[in-house]
Amino acid sequence: MLTLRNISVILGGKLILSDISFSAGKGINVILGPNGSGKTTLLRAIIGMVKYNGEIRVDGEISYVPAEFFSPNMKVIDVLRAGRKRTNYELYVKELNVEKFLERDFSTLSSGERKLILITKAIAEAENVIMDEPLSNLDVKNKFFVMNILKKFNHKTFLITSHELEILRFADKVIIINKGKLEYEGGVSDLSEDLLSNVYGVKLKKIQVDGETFFNVIG
């Protein structure tokens, strides 16, 4: 469980985030917003990488998957074992089907394969899993594979930023940030096409099929 109250961030004399308040519980919590809206800065505030004003409360430990990352010259199995504590990573290695990479050098993997390893590590390490653009560098098959895995572990709290609207079909909660301010917090089914269209600057159509909500660009 994550609770943010009145979070503001100033970087280089510029107000990046202004008075952001929301909560994120168990399941998949998705943060949407265009480039430059402050999504990554918000995640960095939560994990303590940037200073902020306001209050952030976290029940349990946090793990983090950055959008961009360093590729060390070490075996994948050692990447998974590295960190502040030992974890039962074997379960998650099997679930994310990355056993075949364990003896490989992490730096030799493709960008998508490295992302899968970091996602595996993050899920294994904490109950609160923070991910910045986890679907970037993944092909279509692996995007759906990862999101279905996260659904399976819905006893954990996932807070995920994304540009990709198809992620909404997996979301238990949606948080929309635009120009450093909170625009929406709530369920996918209650999210209006007008609000999302205004945030992204394109015309979107809301479609509901078999209990799932989709947003398609129509012009």
Rosetta blueprint (number, residue, H / E / L):
1 M L
2 L E
3 T E
4 L E
5 R E
6 N E
7 I E
8 S E
9 V E
10 I E
11 L E
12 G L
13 G L
14 K E
15 L E
16 I E
17 L E
18 S E
19 D E
20 I E
21 S E
22 F E
23 S E
24 A E
25 G L
26 K L
27 G E
28 I E
29 N E
30 V E
31 I E
32 L E
33 G L
34 P L
35 N L
36 G L
37 S L
38 G L
39 K H
40 T H
41 T H
42 L H
43 L H
44 R H
45 A H
46 I H
47 I L
48 G L
49 M L
50 V L
51 K L
52 Y L
53 N E
54 G E
55 E E
56 I E
57 R E
58 V E
59 D L
60 G L
61 E L
62 I E
63 S E
64 Y E
65 V E
66 P L
67 A L
68 E L
69 F L
70 F L
71 S L
72 P L
73 N L
74 M L
75 K E
76 V H
77 I H
78 D H
79 V H
80 L H
81 R H
82 A L
83 G L
84 R L
85 K L
86 R L
87 T L
88 N L
89 Y H
90 E H
91 L H
92 Y H
93 V H
94 K H
95 E H
96 L L
97 N L
98 V L
99 E H
100 K H
101 F H
102 L L
103 E L
104 R L
105 D E
106 F H
107 S H
108 T H
109 L L
110 S L
111 S H
112 G H
113 E H
114 R H
115 K H
116 L H
117 I H
118 L H
119 I H
120 T H
121 K H
122 A H
123 I H
124 A H
125 E H
126 A L
127 E L
128 N E
129 V E
130 I E
131 M E
132 D E
133 E L
134 P L
135 L L
136 S L
137 N L
138 L L
139 D L
140 V H
141 K H
142 N H
143 K H
144 F H
145 F H
146 V H
147 M H
148 N H
149 I H
150 L H
151 K H
152 K H
153 F L
154 N L
155 H L
156 K L
157 T E
158 F E
159 L E
160 I E
161 T E
162 S E
163 H L
164 E L
165 L H
166 E H
167 I H
168 L H
169 R H
170 F H
171 A L
172 D L
173 K E
174 V E
175 I E
176 I E
177 I E
178 N E
179 K L
180 G L
181 K E
182 L E
183 E E
184 Y E
185 E E
186 G E
187 G L
188 V L
189 S L
190 D L
191 L L
192 S L
193 E H
194 D H
195 L H
196 L H
197 S H
198 N H
199 V H
200 Y H
201 G L
202 V L
203 K L
204 L E
205 K E
206 K E
207 I E
208 Q E
209 V E
210 D L
211 G L
212 E E
213 T E
214 F E
215 F E
216 N E
217 V E
218 I L
219 G L
